[in-house]
Structure formats: structure tokens, C-alpha cells
Amino acid sequence: MSEHSSNPYVGLPETAFWKRAVAARNPLEISQLWRPKFPVARKHKVITAGSCFAQHFSRALVARGYGWLDAEPAPKLLSEDQAQAYNYGIFSFRTGNIYTARMLRQWLGYAFEGEEPPAECWQTEGRYYDPLRPGIEPEGFADPAELEASRRATMAAIRRAVTEADVFVFTMGLTECWRDRESGLEYAMCPGTLAGRFDADQHEFVNQSFIGIRRDMRAALKILRQANPKLKVLLTVSPVPLTATASGEHVLTATSHSKSVLRAVAGELAVEFSHVDYFPSYEIITHPAYRGMFYAPNQRSVVAQGVNHVMESFFACQSEAFPWLARKSKRGGQPSGGGKAAAAKARAVKCDEEFLDAFG
């Protein structure tokens, strides 16, 4: 018997070896990238929040007849286009993009912990904008009272979504942010971009660290767990590069740093908590093994084929881990392509960060 015949690598599955799992395969045939911890079934209520890429996830669920929960639906008098313009139906609650862990922690603190939301309003041309979600009303609010009433409605929607849901899909997007120097309040966008006025004495740039992001995510997970002990959390990382960076670095290397930190935090949390998992949509879009085929010519926007491949991978891995999901899917048939599902698929992704491109 050879002295090398028995070691930890003997008998490992094909997925453990680069040559067989990646190099020898057509990129579209790379499979088994994820071993899910828990099932996501049609009977489950799924809520979504985070960066722009999270919108693709909710639309794919809706298109396949899954139970995506919209806890803050548009008023019935609004048309589909108007609802889109006013940021309804984008995420499970009307927060707009939640790009960072700290911003998620802030929203959950206001909704569940009794923390006092900021009194600060941004005023532009007689209209008022919410520093927590400046792009939510295209023309701003008429006065601070209207702004606060709208925010209270969103906090109620967050409470409803979290307490009723079975699965929360959160897409981590950015490490870079802007904060109030004195209070530590984190803004959704840099003041003076979408609205408001920038003041170097009041506003500071922060590129969040691994330790800080992990701390904020742990705090957010604790609030979620207390509000709904059965809630499962599925983390993803946005594959969309930064529109712009205020770090002083080249935007390419700044993107690499930011996404690497977020990916590391997501991975650590998935190892640490049994009710937290990580789905590798980031790798499927960005990895060199895929030859950049899922990006538009601007090397930033993810094309429809990329989104479809990500979601097909998601459902394939789910079905492999939980075969009863595939059987139920066949019995239930495919959802129709009309109505809200079709509208959700057709709408453009809304991304506040893209507004920064105007300053380039």
C-alpha cells in the first residue's frame, strides 16, 4: 500500500478540485457552487433589502410564483410607472437602497429598538428630503411633517416584514459612506449629491472596516432574531462595481477592496450563525472563470443573462439540497408570465448610487 494512498484529499468530491470543477468545464456548466443550509420554498414569505442587485432577486422570486412579501405596497391610485417612480415595490419596505451594514442597523434600531430617528431634513428649492432615503420621493416632501409621517409608515412596514417573514435576503453593497461627525448618523448618500448641502465641517467620509461591518451586522442580526426567532437570513454581495469612490484610490482597486471586505464578513457570519447563509451570486458574476460574460459593455451593469444564470444556480442548488422542492415545483406548475410578475421583470433596476456618475 502506498504511503500516499490515504490522506484528507482522497475521495473528495469533484467540486474540491479546480481542474475538474472549473478549468475543464464550460463556464455555464460550473455547478454546485452552494450547499444551502435551509430551504426557500414557494410557501415561504421572503423579504428583500440592500443594494441595487437585491431587486433582481425579488423579481426572480415573483416571476417563479414565490412568496415575496411587499410590506409597503403602493397606493391603489398609482399606476405601475408612478409606483416605480415613487420607489414602491422595489424592496420589501420603502427604504430605498440600504447599501451598508450600518444603515441596516440604523433602520432596525428605529423600527424595533425605539431609537430616535434624526430630526435632520435636507432642504432643496423649498422641498424636504429624508437623509436616510433622499431618493424616495422624486420631488421631495412638502414639509418635515409629511417626511416624518412617510418614514413612520416605512418603519411600520419594516416591523411587519421582519415579524411575518420566513427568509430575509440582504444584499451587501458598499463599505464607503458619509456620516455626521458629531452624531455618527450615517446618510444614504453623500449630502449635496441627490439633495441637501455638503459641509466639510459637519460631514465625514468613512470607509468601513471589516471589524466595524461585522459588528454592525451582528447587531442587526440580533435585532432580527429577537423580533422573529424563526427568521432565516440569506446574505449576498452585490457584484456591481462602485460608481465612484471618495477614498482617494482608483475606482477599480477601491471596488476590489470594498467587495472583498463585504464578502469576508458575509462568509464569517454564515460560519458563525446557523440561521445565516451566504449565496455566491457575487462570484457567479465577477469571477474570471466566467470571462466577464455577464457584464454589459460598461463593465458595471449586469445583463439579464447574468441575472438569469444566478437565479437558475440558486434554484438548482436548492433543489439538489432539498429534492422535495423540485417535486413540489413540478406539481404546482410554472407561474404565468402576465400581471405583476411580468411588470416586475420588465422594470429597470433603481440604484441611487448611479447618480454619482453625474459628477464625473
N, C-alpha and C positions, 0 to 999 in steps of 0.2 A: 504494500500500500504506500503510495507516495506521501511524503511529509506535507505536501501542499493540497492533498485531496480533501481536507476538511478545514474550512475557515469560514468566517461570517458571510463571505460573498458567494459561497457555493449555494446554488439553489435559489438565489434571489430572483424575483420576477423580472421580466424583460424591462419594465419601467425603471429599474435601478441602474440601467446601463445606457450611457449616452449613445453609443454606436447603434444599438438596436432600437432604442426608444425614440431617438431623434434623427441622427445622421442618415440612417438607412430608410427613412420614411419621407413620403411626400408631406410637406408641412400641414396640409389639410387632413392628413390621416394620423397626426400625432394625437394620442388619446390617453385616457385615464390620468389626466393631469390633477385630478381632485378626488379625494375619498371623503365624501360628505359625512359629517357627524350626525346630522339629523335630516329627516325628510322634509321637503316642501311639496305639499300636496294641494290639489285643487280645493280641498275643503278648508285649507288654512287661510287665515287672514294675514296678508303680507303688507307691511308698510315700508316705504322707501324715503330716504332723505340723503342729502350730501351734495357732492359736486355735480356738474352737468351730466356726467356719464350715468348717474343713477336713474336718469329719466329713461334711458334705453331699457333698463331692467324692468321698470314698471310697465312700459308699453309692451314688452315681450310677454309678460305675465298676462296682461289684459287680452292680448291677441290670441293667447292659447287658452283662454277661459279660466285662468286662475283668479283667486280672490284677492285682488289688490284693493286695499282699503283707502278710499279717499275720504278723510275725516273732515275736510273743509271744502265741500263741493261748491261750485259756482251757483249764484242765484239763478233761478229758472228763467228769469227775464233776459239773461245774457245769451247771445249766440255763441257758437263754438269759437269763433275768431275773437270775440270780445273776452270770453273766459280765458283764452290763451294770453291775450294782451294784458289782462289783469292777474296773470300768474296763478289761475286756478287749475287744478288737475295736473300740475307739474310734479309736485311731490305730495305725500300724504297729508301734509299741512302746509299752509301758505307762508312758509318762512323764506321762500326763495332758496338760492344755493346756500348750503351750510358747508363751507369749504374746509373748516378746521375743527380739530377736536375741542378747542376752547370754545368755539362758537356753539357746538353741540352742547357742551357742558353748561354754557350760559342759558340757552333756551330751556333745557331741562330744569335748571335751577329756578328760573322764573315760573315755569309751569307746575313744578311739584314741590319745591323747597320753600316757597314763599319769599324768595329773594326779590328785591325791588327792581323792576326794570328801570333803565335810565330815563331820566326826565329830559335828557338832551334831544332836541329836534334839529334837523338841518333845514334851513330856510333858503329857498331859491325862487326869486321872482314872485314872492308872495305866497308860494305854496310850501307845504311842510313835508319833509321826507324822514322816514324812520332809519336811524343809523344802523339798526340791526338788519334791515332789509330795504335799502334805499330804492331798489328797482321794482318793488312790489306794485306800486301804483304809478303808471306811466306819467301822469301829470301831477303826482304828489297828492297830499291831503289838503283839505280846505283849512283846517286848523288843528292844533295839538289834540283837542278832544276827540276829533274824528280818528286821528292817528292812534291814540290810546285805545279807543273802542275796537278798532280793527286788530290791534295787537292782542287785546284780551280775547277776541274771538279765535285768534290763532293759538293762543296758549290753551284755550279750552279744547281746541282740535288736537293739540299735541297730547293732552291728557286722555282724550277719547281714543286716539290712535294707539298709544302705548298700552293702555289698560285692556283694549279689546283685541290686540294683535297676537298672533302666534309667532310671527317671524318679523324681525326688523332688519332690513338690508340698508347698511350705511356705507356710502362710498366716500372714502377719504381723498381729499383733493389737493390741498396746499399746506405748506409749512409757513409761508410768508404771510404776514398780516400787519395791520395797523391798529394801535391801541391808544387810549387816552393815558397820558403819562401819569396823571395823578390817581385816577380811579382804577386803572387796569382794564377798563371796559374795552372789549375787542369789537371792532367795526366789521361789518360785512365787506366793505370796500374802503379804500383809502378816501378820506374826506377830500372833496374837491374834484372827484372823478365823476361818479354818477350824480352826485348832489353835494351840497354843503361847501364849506370853505376850509382849505388846508391851513393849519397853523403849526409851524415847526416847534413852537414853544409848548404846544398842547399835545401834539400827535407824534407818536414814535413808531418807527418800523421795528418789527420783531420777526426774526427767522427762527421759528420754534425748534427746540432741541428734541432729541429722542426722549430724554427723561421727562421734559415738560409735556410732550404729546401723550406719552404713556400715562402720566399722572392724570391728565385731563380725561383721557379715555376711560381709565379705571373709575374715576369719579362719576362719569356719565353712565358707565355700566352698572355701578352701584345704585344710582337713582332708578334706572330702568328695572333692575332686579327687585328693588323694593316696591315699585309701582305695579309690577306684573311678574311674579316669580316664575311663571311658565314661559316667558318670552325668550325665544332664541334669537341670537344676533349673528348676522352674516356680514362680515366685513369684506369690502373690495377696495381697491386702489384705482383711482382714475388713470387711464393711460394717456390722457390728453395733456400735452406739454403746457408749460406756463405760457400765457400770452405775453407777459412782460415780467421782469424782475427788478426789484429795488435793492437787491443785495450787493450790487457792485460787480457781480460776476457776469460772465457771458450767460445769456439765457439758456443755452444748451446745457452747460455744466450746472447751472442753478436748478434746472429741471431734474437732472440726474440726481443731484443731492436731495432735493425735496422728495422725489418719488421713492428713493432708496430708504430714507428715514421712515416714511409712511409705511412702506412695505415691511420694514423691520418691526415696527410697532405692531402692525396687524398680525404678523406671524407670531410675535411673542404673546399677544393676547389670546390668540387661538390655542396656543400651547397651554397657557395658564388657566383658562376658564373652559370648563366642559360645555357650557351653553353658548360659547362663541366659536365661530368657524371663519375661515378665510377662503374665498373663492378666487382663483387666479385669472380673472379677466385681464388684469394688468399685463401678465406675462403673455397671454394669448395674443394681445395686440402688439406689444412692444418688443418681444424677444427677437433677436436676429434670426432665429430659426424660421421665422415667418416672413423674412425678406422684406419687411415693410409693406406687405401687400394690402394691409388693412387701413392704411392712411391715404387720405386724399393728397393731391399734388402739393398742398401747403405743408405737408408733413405734420399736421396737427389734428385736423378733423378726422374722425373715424368714419369710414364709409359704411353703408348699410350691410355689405357683405361681411364686414368685420363684426358688426353687432350681431348679425345672424349666426356667425360661427361661434362667437362667445356663448350665446344663449343655447345653441344646439349642444355645445360642450357641457353646459350647465345641466340641461335636461338628460343628456346621455349618461353623465356621471351619477345623477340622481337615480335614474332607472337601474343602473348597474348595481348601485349600493342597496337600493330598495326596489326589488323587482315588482312588488305589488303595485307600485306607482305606474309602471308601464302597462300592466294589465288593466288597471282602472281607467287609464287614459284611452285605451283601445275600446273599452266598453262604453265610455262616455262619448266617444267620437270627437271630432275636431270642432272647435267653435266656429261660428260663421264669420265671414270677413266683413260684415257690414256694421253699421251703427258706430258706437263709441270706440270699439276696438280699431276699426279702420281709421277713424279720425285720429286716435292716439298715435297710430303708426305713422300717419302722414305728416303730423306737425313737426316743425323744426325744433331742435333742442334749444332751450333757453339757457344762456350762460352769461351771467353778469360780468365775469372776468374778461370776456372778449371786448368789453367796452374800452379796456385799457389800450387796445390796439390803435385807437383814435389818437393817442398821444405820441405815437411813434413817428 
